[in-house]
Amino acid sequence: MKWRPWGGGGMLGRERTVRKEEERRRGIFTRRAAVLGAIQLGAFGFLGSRLYRLQVEEGARYATLAEENRVSARLFAPPRGRILDRNGKVVAGNRLNWRALLVAEQTVDVGATLETFSKIVPLADHEKARIEREIRRNRRFVPVVLREFLAWDEMARIEVNAPDLPGISVDMGTTRMYPETEHLAHVVGYVAAPAESDVGDDPLMQLPGIRVGRAGVERHHDRILRGRAGAVEVEVNAVGRVIRELDRREGIPGQDVQLSVDAELQKAIRGRIEEGTTAVLLDARNGEVLAMATKPSFDPNIFNSGVSAAQWRQWTAARTTPLINKATNGLYAPGSTFKMIVALAALEARVCRPGDIVSCPGHLDFGDTRFHCHNRNGHGGMNMRTAIMASCDVYFYEMARRVGMDRIAAMGNRFGLGVDLDIELPGTRRGLMPTRGWRLAQGKSWSIGDTIVHGIGQGFYQLTPLSLAVMTARLASGRAVQPHLTRSIGGRPVRGSRAEDWPSLGVSDNDLRLIREAMWAVVNGGGTAGIARLPGQYGQMAGKTGTTQVRRVTREQRERGFNVNAVPREWRPHALFVCYAPHDNPLYALSVIVEHGTSGSGAAAPIARDIMIEAFQRLGPQRPGQRVAEGPR
Amino acid sequence: MIFERRLLTRDRGAGILEKFWQVPWSFVLLLCGVAAVGYVALLSAGSGNPDTYAQKHALRFGFGVVLMLGIAMVDIRVIARFAWVGYLGGIALLVLVLLHGNIGKGAQRWIDIGPIQLQPSELMKIMLVLALASWFHRASWEKVGNPLFLIPPAIAVLVPVGLILKQPNLGTALITCMVGAAVFWAAGMRWWKFAIGFGAAAIAAPIAYERLHDYQRARITTFLDPESDPLGAGYNIIQSKIALGSGGLWGKGFLQGTQGHLNFLPEKQTDFIFTMIAEEFGLVGALTTLTMLLLVVVFCYLVAFRCRHQFGRLLAIGLGTNFFLYVFVNVAMVTGSIPVGGVPLPLISHGGSAMLTVMVGFGLLLSAYVHRDAEMGPMRE
C-alpha cells in the first residue's frame, strides 16, 4: 500500500501530528496490553497455586480418596437370543446361574486368595490351572470366573467369608439351556467358552463366562444371538466390592431366532428311528427343514458346563459318531434313489423317449463285464415308467451308457446333489458327484463301464441325506428350493418362505410329470414300495427305494445264493427311501437312510410312511403351521 | 544485514524464502513441544495404544503446522482487507450450524466437513478478532472515545454471541464476549465504559440465569457446591479433583493413573486431558505443561509489542487472549475452580476442530510477526 498523504498543503506538519498521534496510541496500547498481560499472568499464577493446593497440600487426602473410592466401568453380557421352533417353543433358552468371580487387581495376592477360596469351595487342580491361565490372559481388572453353577450353601459360605476373600464376588449370570436335550442337538448346536481365536474385537469376548456358538444354528447365527455388550459404571471400595451403581447402559440383547423345525415332530421321528438311521423332512414347496433327525445324538447341555475328558473320548471313539450330524455330514451312495436323475438326464439329452423299450434279461454285458440286475431273472421289456417302478437296473445301465456321466452329474447338480447347499449348519458337507473330469484329475481313467455302474447310483457318489431330501423336494416342486432352517430373526420373517421365492429348475414339465407319475406308481401302482402307501385321508405318496452295497458281492457268493441276513450287520447294504406327499399337491419331501438296513423297501420305506403320517397329523395337510413366536421375553 | 532484511519484508514483493526465514522457529518448536505433551497424554488416554487417539493427534498437528506456515506467508495487508469477509463467513457458518448442524449433548454445535467436524463457534472467535482489529486499526485515541464509533463493533460482537447462545453454548459465548472485550480494551476504549458494561452484566446475570437451560444451571449450582450432587453433575468435578490430588508432586507414572484407567472420567481424552497429565505426572508435569502454554501466550504479547501497526497489535492481543482463555477455562474447570463447560485444552486435547482453529490463529499471528513492519496506512480522525 502506498503512502497517501491527506490533502495538499502542510504535509510535513500533518505528518508530524500523525506521528505524534501514533506514538500516543502505541503508548496507550502498551499500557493496556501490560494490564491485560498482568491479569492473565495472575490467572496462570492462580492455576499454579490451585494445583499446588490440590496436589501437594491436599494430595494425601485425595490419594486416599482415589484408593478408597474407585469408580470402575464393567461390561455385562446381554441375554443371548433364544432359539425357538416353528411353534414358538423354546429349544435354546437361558437360565440363571450363580457364579463366583475374581478381579485380580483387587486382591494383593491372587494365590493366597485362591487358596482361601478353595477351602470354602473346593477347586480341582485343572480348575486352578484354568483360572491362573485366564488371569494371565486378561487385563487385571477383568473378572475371571472361579466357579459356575454355585449351590445355595456355597454362595452363602462365600458371602459370609467375604472379608477374607478380597476381589471375589458372587454374581448372577445366565447359562444356556437346551430343553430338547439330544433331540435337536445337531440342528441347534451348542455353545462353549470362546477359544483364544474367538477373542477378536468384540469386547464381549473378555467377559467372564461368556459363551459362543460352536455348532449348528448357535454358531451360524452367533452374532445375531450374542447381541452387544452393555456397560455399568459402579463405585467400588478398596477391596473392589460394589458400593453402588452409578450409570448403566443396557446392551443390545441378542435376537431370538425362530427355526422351521417342529420340536415335537422331531422328537416323534427320533422315537421312531433306530441307531444309524437318518431322516430329513423338508417343506417341499420352499425348502424349510421341518425335521432333521439322526441317531445317536448327544446332550448339548453338557458342553455348556464343560465336557469331561472321559465323556469326550467316549463320544469321539464311538463308531456311531454321536457328535456328527449324519444328515449333513454323513456320506452315502444314493443307489436306486438316483435313477430319477439318470432318467431326467436321458430325457433332456433326447437319447430315449419315455416309451422306448429296453429288454432286461437280468444282466447287461458290456465288453468282458457282466452287470447284474437286482432281479436275476430279468424284468423283461421295460419302459421308463416301469423301469422306475420296478427299479430295473439294466434299463438304467443302458440309459447311463447312452447319456454319459457328465450329463448325469450336471443333472444331479441341478437337483442339489454334490453342490454346496445354503443351509445354516456350519460344516455341512458338499458331498461328491463324480464326473469324468474329476476322475481324470485324480490321474485315473474313466471307462464306459464306470458310467454304467453309476447309472444305478452306485460307485463314487458321496451324498448327504439332506441333499437327497433336497433332490426330492426339487422333483416335487420343479423349483430350485434351498434347504433352510431360519423362519424369522427378532420377529422379522426371513425371505424364502414362499414357493415364488425360488426360481424354476428349468427342467421340462413333461419330463418331471413323467418321473412323478413313475414315483407315484412305485408306491401306489404295484412298484417296489407298496408298503409305504399312506392311509387314504392323507392323500397319496410318491417315492423311490434304494439299496446300496457297502461291500462288493462276489460271483462266488452270488452263485451260492447270497443270504444277506447271514453276513455281519456292518456288511449289509444301506437302505434308502425318498418320497414326497401328497402326490397331487406336494407338501412334504423326505429322505430316510437306514445304515445297514439291508433293503430300501423293507427297512426305509415303512419308516418314511410313519414319518409322513406323523407330519400330516402334526402339521396338517394344509400349509405347515404359520404361528410366529410369542413376543419378547 | 538486519536492516536490509527489514526493508525486504516491508515491501509486499518480499520473496517467500525471505519471509520463511522470518518465521520465529523457536515458537514453532514450542508448539511442537506442547503437541508432544498432548501426544503422550493421549497415548495414556488410549491405554498405551497410539491408534486410539495419539496417532490422529500427531497427524492433525502436522497438518496444522503446514496450514499455519501457509497462512503466515500471506501478507498481513491482504488479511486485513479480507477480515470482514472472514467475519461474514463465520456468521454464515454459525447460521448453517443452527439450521443443519449435528446435535450433540443437547446442543447444535457441529457441522461435518469431510473427515472433520467443524465447530464454527471456535472459528468465529478468530474471525471476530480479525474484524475488530481491522475496525480499530486506523482509529485514533479520540475516535475510539466516540461512543458512536463503538456501536458497529459492539454489534459485531453481539451477533455471533447471540448465535452461539442459541445453540446453546454458554461457555463459548462468554469466552467470545471476553475475547471481544480484550480487543476493545487494547484498542483504547475508556475504562469507565467497561465499568458500565460490567455493571450492566452483573445486573443482567440473575435474569439470564432464569432463562438458562437446566444443564447449564446444574453446572453453576454444582460449581457452587459440588458435594451437593456427588453422583450427578458434580461427579466429574469431584472425580477430576481426586485424580489431580492423588497425582501428588511427582505423579503415579505414565499409564499408572488408576483413576484415569478405571474409566471414571467420561471425557478423559478431551475436556479432562489435563487431569490425566496431572494424575500421571504430578504437579511437576502439570506445571511444566502450564508453563509451556503460558509461553505461547507470552509469545502473542511479544508479537503485539513488536508490530508497527495497530492491526497486528490488536490481532496478537486478541488471539493471545483467546488462547489464554482456552487454557485458563479448561484448567480452572478440571481443578474445580469454575463450572464445567466443554472447553478443550488447545494442542493437547483430542479433537480436530479446536486444533484447526488454534493453528489458523497462530498462522495469522505469525503473519503479523513476519509482516510486523508492513505499512498499513495512516490513522483516521
Interface residues (C-beta under 8 A of the other chain):
Chain A: M1 W3 R4 W6 V18 E21 E22 R24 R25 R26 I28 F29 T30 R32 A33 V35 L36 G37 Q40 L41 A43 F44 F46 L47 G48 R50 L51 Y52 L54 Q55 V56 E58 G59 A60 R61 Y62 A63 L65 A66 E67 N69 R70 V71 S72 A73 F141 E233 R244 L246
Chain B: R77 S140 W141 A182 W185 A186 A187 G188 L231 Y235 Q239 K241 I242 A243 L244 G245 S246 G247 G248 L249 T258 Q259 L262 N263 F264 A278 G282 L283 A286 L287 L290 L294 V297 Y301 A304 F305 Q310 R313 I317 G320 T321 F324 F328 V331 A332 T335 S337 E375 M376 G377 P378 M379
